[in-house]
Amino acid sequence: MGSKWRKAKMALGLNSCLYVPKTSDDASPAAGTRVSDASLLSPTNPPADSPRPATPAPSSSGLRLPKHGSKSSKRICSICLTTMKAGQGHALFTAECSHSFHFQCITSNVKHGNQICPICRAKWKEVPFQNPASDLFNRRSRISRGVWPQDDGWMNVVPQIPHPRFDANRHSAPLLQAHEPGVFDDDELFAPQTEDTASHENTSTDDRSIGSIEIETYPEVSAVARSASHSNFNVLLHLKAPVNGGEQRSDADQANPLLISQNSRAPIDLVTVLDVSGSMAGTKLALLKRAMGFVIQNLGPSDRLSVIAFSSTARRLFPLRRMTNDGRQEALQAVNALISNGGTNIAEGLRKGSKVMTDRKWKSPVSSIILLSDGQDTYTVSSPRVNTHTAQQSLLPSSMRRDSGAGANIPVHSFGFGADHDAVSMHSISEASGGTFSFIEAESVIQDAFAQCIGGLLSVVVQELQVVVDCVHPTLYLNSIKAGNYKTNLTADARTGFIEVGDLYAEEERDFLVVLDIPVEKCTNDMTLVKIKCHYTDPITKESVTLEELRNVVIERPETTGELSVSMEVDRQRNRLHAAEAMAEARAAAERSDLTAAVSVLEHCRNKLLDTVSARAGDRLCVALGAELKEMQERMANRRVYESSGRAYVLSGLSSHSWQRATARGDSMDSTSLVHAYQTPSMVDMVTRSQTMFFGNPSSQFTARPARSFSTQPQPR
């Protein structure tokens, strides 16, 4: 417990000093000045010539400002982090607790239901509103006006802010009680040019298109004797998506890979569905706010975000809005106003998130939902572990399922937070929608887990990818295609197979095993097995692309063959598939309360894996798979451990291997962890950014940790 609490404190910065640039008219605060949640959500970059942050020191009284060169809490608005000075054209509001804010900032907080001071958390009796004549509290509280400068012009254009009723004896979030429209068709129109992309208005379509997918094929062995047959012969199909924008990174980009033009990637519509039930109170909610602040700050002005908060009911905090400067400020203030209370109604949260996507007038090229919950659904599912299919059917709206035929194609990436979440239901939701399931075991890594996810979502370079496998030799037929969760089908004559892959992130890789039987062949010296084609859509230009592998898969058919070495690439992927099968089998045994059998299955698979060609050669993927299987064995030591973490760890691992996409689980966000399979450079870059941020201020120079990818690029055999 001590270790987890230390990690949580470090993630919140409770043992660190906050660096704020100094101005000449600022006074030093008293020791122990607390920094609000709003300041955690509003990162600002220090000037290049500013001193670096002081060395973090332990503190028992919250976030401390260094004694030198810091701004007084009375001279800086803790919501927008800009100075408050008379004559600058902004109304100021001073609360009864003596803390001051821009009037516009604090009224926005009140609009979202926040009636406590963002700095000291004191409950206010005097609540600021823009129209003092509006008695929105039924005269229960006085309305306080700010100090209005004569040149403040915004008062005449901002409409009256409605406010819900407030009951001091009831612990409920007012933001969940406000009126919502019946149809969510109020999404903000995304402009083709924004403040970040207007300078690229002359960029041609050809310059903005992505590069081509790389296709490599590897037969299991290079030759089969003419007089021999070979059952279940494996051919590995390896795909790699192009780099963002179709260009290689420059040296400058390598120094800060996130400084990539928004014009070089597809914009996203992102809906986050966040659990704010009573169990999220305290550190969990503060860390969630901080993680959402990171997400908001890293979305571009062409990306759109909407936030759904759910507890006993669900509420859309704001419609899909572009993350321009104004959009970010509104989003940060709305998230900062979140209050934890009530039960856990996951189904209602997903229903509202689905409604945002379904009702929108405009659609960005990429769409996704992020779901986070720390508890069991207390309204819809009584016992989801008894019947996974029932849990999936009741929690996920039918329009969101991959097999619904609705054409939504919007994956739900779910995050199970802590030891009490419903891993089975969360995993089922993601599997049914085409998303991934991540297990956030340590509260302190929630921001890194979100960073990894959006690092991928913000780098989609291929959409609607379909792979076609055609048999070339007339005597060949396809037995099967091993593709994990990806949908596959064979034609009636078994001569052609299809793999529906969908979206790929920049430089993301996929490996599929095509299984066929090699018959006796006495007439030729070689045999052409299969040819590969890909069809996909460029998300930026919306053009359809067809790509055919130039080299068909060919094996030799000599009279006799000596001892042949098995392809390392094929062996590696067979190990991955065998490990995933063992995980699924062990999980099924554990759910039957037979933990002994579950551990035995994992141990047997691990021993078998260590005796393979690739493992003996020291292949990193095999090493990582062995470590992962061992970790799962330890998490099945007894029923208590399995219930608290083992189930979620196994399901997250299955999600990762089935989709060949990175998920967070256990200590996987720790740079020393071996569980980094499927991370793309964009994911690594974003996680590095998260881990090097100092209260929202990344270092001016940082070195991205190399991607922990396990695939290699040898020449095909």
C-alpha positions in Angstrom: 0.0 0.0 0.0 2.8 2.4 0.8 4.4 1.9 -2.6 1.1 2.6 -4.4 0.4 5.7 -2.3 3.9 7.0 -3.1 3.2 6.5 -6.9 -0.2 8.2 -6.6 1.4 11.2 -4.8 4.1 11.5 -7.4 1.5 11.4 -10.2 -0.5 14.2 -8.5 2.6 16.1 -7.7 2.0 16.0 -4.0 5.7 15.6 -3.4 6.9 18.1 -5.9 7.3 21.8 -6.4 5.3 23.7 -9.0 7.3 25.9 -11.3 5.5 29.1 -12.4 7.3 31.8 -14.4 7.9 35.0 -12.5 6.8 38.5 -13.4 8.2 41.7 -11.9 5.2 42.7 -9.9 4.5 39.3 -8.3 4.9 38.6 -4.6 6.0 35.4 -3.1 3.3 33.2 -1.6 3.4 31.8 1.9 4.7 28.3 2.3 2.1 25.7 1.7 0.0 27.5 -0.9 -2.1 24.9 -2.6 -2.6 24.6 -6.3 -6.0 23.9 -7.6 -7.1 21.0 -9.8 -7.6 23.6 -12.5 -4.0 24.5 -12.5 -3.1 20.8 -12.9 -5.4 20.8 -16.0 -4.0 23.9 -17.6 -0.5 23.3 -18.6 1.6 26.3 -19.8 5.1 26.3 -21.2 7.7 28.4 -19.5 9.8 30.8 -21.6 12.9 29.4 -23.1 15.1 31.5 -20.8 13.3 30.7 -17.7 15.0 28.7 -14.9 14.3 25.0 -14.9 12.0 23.6 -12.2 13.5 23.2 -8.8 14.3 19.7 -7.6 11.1 18.1 -6.3 11.0 17.9 -2.5 8.6 16.0 -0.2 5.7 17.9 1.1 3.0 17.0 3.5 0.8 20.0 2.8 0.0 19.5 -0.9 1.5 21.2 -3.9 4.1 23.9 -2.9 5.3 26.8 -4.9 9.0 27.5 -4.7 9.9 30.6 -2.6 11.7 32.3 -5.4 10.1 33.7 -8.5 6.5 32.4 -8.0 3.2 34.1 -8.6 0.9 34.9 -5.8 -2.4 33.1 -5.9 -4.0 36.5 -5.8 -2.1 37.7 -8.9 -2.8 34.7 -11.1 -6.2 33.1 -12.0 -5.8 29.5 -11.0 -8.3 28.4 -13.6 -6.8 29.9 -16.8 -3.3 30.5 -15.3 -3.1 34.1 -16.7 -2.4 37.2 -14.7 -5.1 39.2 -13.0 -4.3 42.9 -13.1 -6.6 46.0 -13.0 -7.1 47.6 -16.3 -6.5 44.6 -18.5 -10.1 44.4 -19.6 -11.3 41.5 -17.4 -13.7 41.5 -14.5 -12.4 40.1 -11.3 -14.2 38.1 -8.6 -13.0 37.8 -5.0 -14.7 35.0 -3.0 -15.4 35.1 0.7 -12.4 32.8 1.2 -10.3 35.7 -0.2 -9.2 33.9 -3.4 -9.6 35.8 -6.6 -10.3 34.7 -10.2 -11.3 36.2 -13.5 -15.1 36.6 -13.4 -15.5 34.9 -16.7 -13.5 31.8 -15.6 -15.3 31.4 -12.3 -18.8 31.8 -13.7 -18.0 29.1 -16.2 -17.1 26.9 -13.3 -20.3 27.7 -11.6 -22.2 27.0 -14.8 -20.8 23.4 -14.7 -22.0 22.9 -11.1 -18.8 23.7 -9.1 -19.8 25.6 -6.0 -16.5 25.3 -4.1 -13.3 27.3 -4.3 -10.9 25.6 -6.8 -7.9 26.5 -4.6 -8.9 25.9 -1.0 -12.1 23.8 -1.7 -14.2 26.0 0.7 -17.9 25.9 0.1 -19.2 29.3 -1.0 -22.3 31.0 0.2 -21.9 33.8 -2.4 -21.9 32.3 -5.9 -21.0 34.5 -8.9 -23.4 34.8 -11.8 -23.4 37.0 -14.8 -26.9 38.3 -14.3 -27.4 39.5 -10.8 -31.1 39.8 -11.3 -31.5 36.1 -11.8 -32.5 34.4 -8.6 -31.5 30.9 -9.7 -31.1 29.5 -6.2 -34.6 30.4 -5.0 -33.1 33.1 -2.8 -31.1 30.6 -0.8 -27.8 32.4 -1.6 -26.8 35.9 -2.4 -25.3 36.6 -5.8 -22.0 38.4 -5.9 -20.9 40.6 -8.8 -17.3 41.0 -9.7 -15.4 44.2 -10.0 -16.3 45.4 -13.5 -13.8 47.5 -15.4 -15.5 50.0 -17.8 -13.8 48.5 -20.9 -15.2 45.0 -20.3 -17.2 44.3 -23.4 -18.0 40.6 -23.0 -20.8 41.3 -20.5 -23.1 42.4 -23.3 -22.7 39.2 -25.4 -22.6 36.4 -22.9 -26.1 34.9 -22.3 -27.5 34.2 -18.9 -26.1 31.0 -17.4 -28.8 28.7 -16.1 -28.0 26.8 -12.9 -29.5 23.8 -11.3 -31.1 23.8 -7.9 -28.7 23.1 -5.0 -29.4 21.2 -1.9 -26.6 21.4 0.7 -27.8 18.2 2.4 -27.6 16.1 -0.8 -24.3 14.8 -2.2 -25.1 15.0 -5.9 -23.3 16.5 -8.8 -25.4 19.5 -10.1 -23.8 19.1 -13.6 -25.8 15.8 -14.0 -29.1 17.6 -13.5 -29.0 20.3 -16.2 -31.2 20.2 -19.2 -30.0 18.4 -22.3 -31.3 18.6 -25.9 -33.3 15.6 -27.2 -31.0 15.2 -30.2 -27.2 15.8 -30.0 -26.9 17.4 -33.4 -25.2 20.5 -32.0 -21.6 19.3 -32.7 -19.2 22.0 -33.8 -18.5 22.1 -37.5 -14.9 21.3 -38.2 -13.2 23.7 -40.5 -10.7 22.5 -43.1 -8.4 25.3 -42.0 -7.6 26.2 -38.4 -5.1 28.4 -36.6 -2.6 25.5 -36.7 -3.2 24.4 -40.3 -4.1 27.6 -42.2 -0.5 28.1 -43.2 -0.7 24.8 -45.2 -3.6 25.8 -47.3 -1.6 25.4 -50.5 -0.6 21.8 -49.7 -1.5 19.5 -52.5 -3.6 16.4 -52.1 -0.6 14.3 -53.2 1.6 15.8 -50.6 -0.9 15.0 -47.9 -1.5 11.4 -48.8 0.0 8.6 -46.7 2.7 6.3 -47.9 2.1 2.7 -48.9 1.7 -0.3 -46.6 4.7 -2.6 -46.5 3.9 -6.3 -47.2 6.3 -9.1 -46.5 5.7 -12.9 -46.7 7.6 -15.7 -45.1 7.0 -19.5 -45.8 7.5 -21.8 -42.9 10.4 -23.6 -44.7 12.0 -22.7 -48.0 11.5 -26.2 -49.7 9.4 -29.3 -49.6 10.5 -32.5 -51.4 8.5 -33.3 -54.5 7.5 -36.7 -53.2 6.4 -35.4 -49.9 3.3 -33.6 -48.7 3.2 -31.0 -45.9 0.0 -30.6 -43.8 -0.8 -27.3 -42.1 2.0 -25.5 -43.9 2.2 -21.9 -42.5 2.8 -18.8 -44.5 3.3 -15.6 -42.5 1.8 -12.4 -43.8 3.5 -9.3 -42.3 2.0 -5.8 -42.8 3.4 -2.5 -41.6 1.6 0.8 -41.9 3.4 3.9 -43.3 4.7 6.8 -41.2 2.5 9.7 -40.5 2.1 11.9 -43.5 4.0 9.5 -45.7 7.4 11.0 -44.8 10.3 9.9 -42.7 11.0 11.9 -39.6 13.6 14.6 -39.8 16.2 15.1 -37.1 14.1 17.9 -35.6 11.1 15.6 -35.5 13.1 13.0 -33.7 13.9 15.5 -31.0 10.2 16.2 -30.6 8.1 13.8 -32.7 4.9 15.4 -31.5 5.6 18.6 -33.4 3.9 17.1 -36.5 1.6 19.2 -38.6 -2.1 18.5 -37.9 -2.3 18.5 -41.7 -0.4 15.3 -41.9 -2.9 13.2 -40.0 -6.6 12.5 -39.9 -8.7 14.5 -37.3 -10.6 12.6 -34.7 -14.0 12.7 -33.0 -13.3 11.5 -29.4 -15.9 10.9 -26.8 -14.7 10.1 -23.3 -17.2 8.3 -21.0 -16.0 8.8 -17.4 -17.1 7.2 -14.2 -17.6 9.8 -11.5 -19.4 7.5 -9.0 -18.8 7.8 -5.3 -15.9 5.3 -5.4 -14.0 7.7 -7.6 -13.8 10.3 -4.8 -10.4 11.7 -3.7 -7.2 10.7 -5.4 -8.8 8.7 -8.2 -10.9 11.7 -9.4 -8.0 14.0 -9.1 -5.8 11.7 -11.2 -8.6 11.3 -13.7 -8.9 15.1 -14.1 -5.2 15.4 -14.6 -5.2 12.6 -17.2 -8.1 14.3 -19.0 -6.2 17.6 -18.9 -3.3 15.8 -20.7 -5.7 14.5 -23.4 -7.3 17.9 -23.9 -4.0 19.6 -24.3 -2.7 17.1 -26.8 -5.8 17.2 -29.1 -5.4 19.6 -32.1 -7.8 22.3 -33.3 -9.2 20.0 -35.9 -9.9 17.3 -33.4 -13.3 17.3 -31.6 -14.0 16.2 -28.1 -17.1 15.5 -26.0 -17.1 14.4 -22.4 -19.8 12.2 -20.8 -19.8 11.9 -17.0 -21.8 9.0 -15.4 -22.7 7.8 -12.0 -26.3 6.8 -11.2 -27.2 8.6 -14.4 -25.1 10.1 -17.2 -24.6 13.7 -18.5 -23.0 15.2 -21.5 -20.8 18.0 -20.2 -20.5 19.7 -23.6 -21.2 18.8 -27.3 -18.5 17.7 -29.7 -16.3 20.7 -29.9 -13.0 21.5 -31.7 -10.1 21.7 -29.4 -9.1 25.3 -30.3 -7.9 27.5 -27.5 -11.4 28.4 -26.5 -12.5 24.7 -26.8 -9.7 23.6 -24.6 -10.6 26.1 -21.9 -14.2 25.1 -21.8 -13.2 21.4 -21.7 -10.7 22.0 -18.9 -13.2 23.9 -16.8 -15.9 21.3 -17.4 -13.6 18.5 -16.3 -12.3 20.4 -13.3 -15.9 20.8 -12.1 -16.5 17.1 -11.9 -17.8 15.8 -8.5 -17.9 12.2 -7.5 -21.2 10.7 -6.1 -23.8 8.0 -6.6 -23.7 4.5 -8.2 -22.3 3.1 -11.4 -24.4 3.1 -14.5 -22.1 2.1 -17.3 -24.9 1.3 -19.7 -26.3 4.8 -19.5 -22.9 6.3 -19.9 -22.3 4.3 -23.1 -25.8 5.0 -24.4 -25.2 8.7 -24.1 -21.7 8.4 -25.7 -23.2 6.4 -28.5 -25.9 9.1 -29.0 -23.3 11.8 -29.3 -21.7 9.8 -32.2 -25.0 8.8 -33.8 -26.7 12.2 -33.7 -23.7 14.4 -34.9 -24.2 16.3 -38.1 -20.6 16.1 -39.1 -18.1 13.2 -38.9 -14.4 13.4 -38.7 -12.4 10.7 -40.5 -11.5 8.9 -37.2 -14.0 8.3 -34.4 -13.5 6.5 -31.0 -14.9 6.3 -27.5 -12.8 6.0 -24.4 -14.6 4.4 -21.4 -13.2 4.4 -17.8 -14.8 2.9 -14.8 -13.6 1.7 -11.4 -16.6 -0.3 -10.3 -19.3 -2.8 -11.1 -22.4 -1.7 -13.0 -25.1 -1.4 -10.3 -28.1 -0.7 -12.5 -28.1 -2.9 -15.6 -26.1 -6.1 -14.9 -26.7 -8.2 -11.8 -23.9 -10.8 -12.3 -22.0 -10.3 -15.6 -19.4 -12.9 -14.8 -22.1 -15.6 -15.0 -23.0 -14.8 -18.6 -20.5 -12.6 -20.6 -22.8 -12.4 -23.6 -25.7 -11.1 -21.5 -23.4 -8.5 -20.0 -22.2 -7.4 -23.4 -25.8 -7.2 -24.8 -27.1 -5.1 -21.9 -24.2 -2.7 -21.5 -23.2 -1.9 -25.1 -25.8 -0.2 -27.4 -26.6 -2.4 -30.3 -25.5 0.2 -32.8 -21.9 0.1 -31.4 -21.4 -3.7 -32.1 -19.1 -4.6 -35.0 -21.6 -7.3 -36.2 -24.7 -5.0 -36.0 -24.5 -4.0 -39.6 -25.2 -0.4 -38.6 -21.9 0.8 -40.1 -20.9 2.7 -37.0 -17.3 1.3 -36.8 -16.6 3.2 -33.6 -14.4 1.2 -31.2 -14.7 1.6 -27.5 -11.4 1.5 -25.7 -12.2 0.6 -22.1 -10.0 1.2 -19.0 -10.7 -0.8 -15.9 -9.5 1.3 -13.0 -8.3 -0.3 -9.7 -9.2 -3.7 -8.1 -13.0 -3.4 -8.0 -13.9 -2.8 -11.6 -15.8 -5.3 -13.7 -13.1 -6.6 -16.0 -15.4 -9.1 -17.7 -17.9 -6.6 -18.8 -15.3 -4.0 -19.8 -13.5 -6.5 -21.8 -16.7 -7.7 -23.5 -17.6 -4.1 -24.4 -14.3 -3.5 -26.1 -14.2 -6.9 -27.9 -17.8 -6.4 -29.3 -17.0 -2.9 -30.6 -13.5 -3.5 -31.9 -11.6 -1.7 -29.2 -9.0 -2.7 -26.6 -9.3 -3.3 -22.9 -6.6 -1.9 -20.5 -6.2 -2.7 -16.8 -5.0 0.3 -14.8 -3.8 -1.4 -11.7 -1.7 1.5 -10.2 -3.7 4.7 -10.0 -0.7 6.8 -10.8 -0.4 5.5 -14.4 -3.8 6.5 -15.6 -2.4 9.5 -17.5 0.2 7.3 -19.2 -2.5 4.7 -20.1 -4.6 7.5 -21.7 -1.5 8.8 -23.5 -0.7 5.5 -25.0 -4.2 5.2 -26.3 -4.5 8.7 -27.9 -1.0 8.3 -29.2 -2.4 5.7 -31.5 -5.7 7.3 -32.2 -4.0 10.5 -33.3 -1.9 8.6 -35.8 -4.4 6.7 -37.9 -3.0 6.4 -41.4 -5.0 3.5 -42.9 -8.7 2.8 -42.7 -11.0 0.0 -43.9 -8.0 -2.3 -44.6 -9.0 -5.6 -46.2 -6.3 -8.2 -47.0 -7.0 -10.7 -49.8 -5.1 -14.0 -50.0 -5.4 -15.9 -53.3 -4.1 -19.4 -54.0 -2.0 -19.5 -57.2 -1.1 -23.1 -57.7 -4.2 -25.0 -59.0 -3.8 -27.9 -56.4 -3.7 -25.6 -53.4 -6.6 -24.8 -51.0 -6.7 -22.7 -47.8 -7.3 -24.5 -44.5 -7.6 -21.4 -42.3 -6.3 -18.0 -41.5 -5.2 -17.3 -38.0 -6.0 -13.6 -37.3 -7.1 -13.3 -33.7 -10.1 -11.1 -33.3 -10.0 -9.9 -36.9 -12.9 -11.3 -39.0 -11.8 -13.8 -41.7 -13.7 -15.7 -44.3 -13.0 -18.2 -47.1 -14.7 -18.5 -50.4 -16.7 -21.7 -51.0 -13.9 -23.2 -53.1 -11.3 -22.4 -50.4 -9.2 -20.7 -53.0 -9.5 -17.2 -51.6 -9.4 -15.8 -48.1 -10.2 -12.3 -46.7 -9.1 -10.6 -43.5 -11.0 -7.5 -42.3 -8.3 -5.5 -40.5 -9.9 -2.0 -40.3 -7.7 0.9 -39.0 -4.0 1.0 -38.6 -1.9 3.5 -36.6 1.3 5.0 -38.1 4.0 2.3 -38.3 1.6 -0.3 -36.7 2.3 -3.9 -37.6 0.1 -6.9 -38.2 1.0 -10.6 -38.5 -1.4 -13.3 -39.9 -0.7 -17.0 -40.4 -2.2 -18.5 -43.6 -2.5 -22.3 -43.2 -2.7 -24.6 -46.2 -1.7 -28.2 -47.2 1.2 -28.8 -49.7 0.4 -31.8 -51.9 2.9 -34.1 -53.7 4.2 -32.4 -56.8 6.5 -34.3 -59.2 6.6 -32.1 -62.2 8.1 -28.8 -61.2 11.2 -27.5 -59.4 9.2 -24.8 -57.5 5.7 -24.0 -56.5 4.0 -20.7 -56.2 1.7 -20.8 -53.2 -0.3 -17.6 -52.7 -0.4 -13.9 -53.7 -1.4 -11.0 -51.5 -3.5 -7.9 -52.2 -4.6 -5.1 -49.9 -7.5 -2.7 -50.3 -7.8 0.3 -47.9 -8.8 4.0 -47.7 -6.5 6.9 -47.1 -8.1 8.8 -44.2 -6.8 12.1 -45.3 -7.6 12.1 -49.0 -10.5 9.5 -48.8 -9.0 7.8 -51.8 -9.3 4.1 -52.2 -6.0 2.3 -52.6 -5.2 -1.2 -53.9 -1.8 -2.6 -53.3 -0.5 -6.0 -54.5 2.6 -7.7 -53.2 5.1 -7.8 -56.1 6.6 -11.1 -55.0 4.3 -14.1 -54.7 5.1 -16.8 -52.1 7.2 -19.5 -53.7 8.9 -22.6 -52.3 11.3 -25.0 -53.9 10.3 -28.6 -54.8 13.6 -30.5 -55.1 14.0 -34.3 -55.4 15.2 -34.4 -51.8 15.8 -31.9 -49.0 18.3 -31.9 -46.2 17.5 -30.6 -42.7 15.7 -27.2 -43.2 15.6 -24.4 -40.7 12.2 -23.1 -39.7 11.6 -19.5 -40.5 12.3 -17.4 -37.3 9.4 -15.1 -38.2 6.9 -17.9 -38.6 8.1 -19.5 -35.4 7.8 -16.3 -33.5 4.1 -15.8 -34.5 3.2 -19.4 -33.8 4.6 -18.8 -30.3 2.4 -15.7 -29.9 -0.7 -17.5 -31.0 0.0 -20.5 -28.7 0.6 -18.2 -25.7 -2.7 -16.4 -26.4 -4.5 -19.8 -26.6 -3.0 -20.8 -23.3 -4.1 -17.6 -21.7 -7.6 -18.1 -22.8 -7.6 -21.8 -21.6 -6.2 -20.8 -18.3 -8.7 -18.0 -17.8 -11.5 -20.5 -18.5 -10.2 -22.9 -15.9 -9.8 -20.0 -13.4 -13.4 -19.0 -13.9 -14.4 -22.6 -13.0 -12.4 -22.0 -9.8 -9.8 -24.5 -10.9 -6.7 -22.4 -10.3 -4.4 -25.4 -10.2 -5.3 -26.4 -13.7 -5.0 -22.7 -14.9 -1.5 -22.4 -13.5 -0.6 -25.8 -15.0 -1.7 -24.7 -18.5 0.4 -21.6 -18.3 3.4 -23.4 -17.0 3.2 -26.0 -19.8 2.9 -23.4 -22.4 5.9 -21.5 -21.0 8.1 -24.5 -21.0 7.1 -25.4 -24.5 7.8 -21.9 -25.7 11.3 -21.9 -24.2 12.2 -24.9 -26.3 11.3 -23.3 -29.7 13.7 -22.1 -32.3 13.1 -18.4 -31.8 13.2 -18.6 -28.0 16.6 -20.4 -28.1 17.8 -17.6 -30.4 16.9 -15.1 -27.7 14.0 -13.5 -29.5 12.6 -10.6 -27.5 9.0 -11.4 -28.2 9.5 -14.9 -26.8 11.2 -13.5 -23.7 8.3 -11.1 -23.2 5.7 -13.9 -23.7 7.5 -16.0 -21.1 7.6 -13.2 -18.6 3.9 -12.5 -19.2 2.9 -16.1 -18.7 4.9 -16.2 -15.5 3.2 -13.0 -14.3 -0.2 -14.6 -14.9 0.7 -17.7 -13.0 1.6 -15.5 -10.0 -1.7 -13.6 -10.3 -3.5 -17.0 -10.1 -1.8 -18.0 -6.9 -5.1 -17.9 -5.0 -8.7 -16.8 -5.4 -8.3 -13.4 -3.8 -5.3 -12.4 -6.0 -7.1 -13.6 -9.1 -10.3 -11.7 -8.3 -8.4 -8.5 -7.4 -6.0 -8.4 -10.3 -5.4 -11.7 -12.1 -8.7 -11.7 -14.1 -8.2 -8.1 -15.4 -4.5 -8.8 -16.2 -5.3 -11.9 -18.3 -8.2 -10.2 -20.1 -6.1 -7.2 -20.9 -3.3 -9.5 -22.3 -5.9 -11.4 -24.4 -7.2 -8.1 -25.8 -3.7 -7.0 -26.7 -2.7 -10.3 -28.4 -6.0 -10.7 -30.1 -5.9 -7.3 -31.7 -2.1 -7.0 -31.9 -2.4 -3.6 -30.3 -0.9 -2.2 -27.1 -2.8 -2.2 -23.9 -1.9 -1.0 -20.4 -1.7 -3.7 -17.8 0.1 -4.3 -14.5 3.4 -2.4 -14.6 3.4 -2.1 -18.4 3.7 1.7 -18.3 7.0 1.3 -16.4 10.0 1.7 -18.8 11.5 -1.5 -17.2 8.6 -3.7 -18.1 8.9 -6.4 -20.7 5.2 -6.1 -21.7 5.6 -3.5 -24.5 4.5 -5.6 -27.4 2.7 -3.7 -30.2 3.6 -0.2 -29.1 4.0 2.1 -32.0 6.5 5.0 -32.2 3.5 7.5 -31.9 2.4 5.7 -28.7 5.9 5.7 -27.2 6.3 9.4 -28.1 3.0 10.3 -26.3 3.8 8.2 -23.2 7.2 9.8 -23.0 5.6 13.2 -23.2 3.2 12.2 -20.4 6.1 10.9 -18.2 8.3 13.9 -18.8 5.7 16.5 -18.1 6.2 18.7 -15.1 2.7 19.8 -14.2 1.9 20.2 -17.9 5.3 21.6 -18.9 7.3 19.1 -20.9 11.0 19.6 -20.9 12.2 21.8 -23.8 14.3 18.8 -24.9 13.6 15.2 -24.3 14.7 12.0 -25.8 11.9 9.6 -26.8 12.4 6.1 -25.5 12.8 3.7 -28.5 9.7 1.7 -29.4 9.7 -1.6 -27.7 8.7 -3.4 -30.9 9.4 -7.1 -31.2 9.2 -7.5 -34.9 12.3 -7.4 -37.1 12.9 -6.5 -40.7 14.9 -9.4 -42.2 14.6 -10.2 -45.9 11.9 -12.7 -46.8 13.1 -16.2 -47.2 
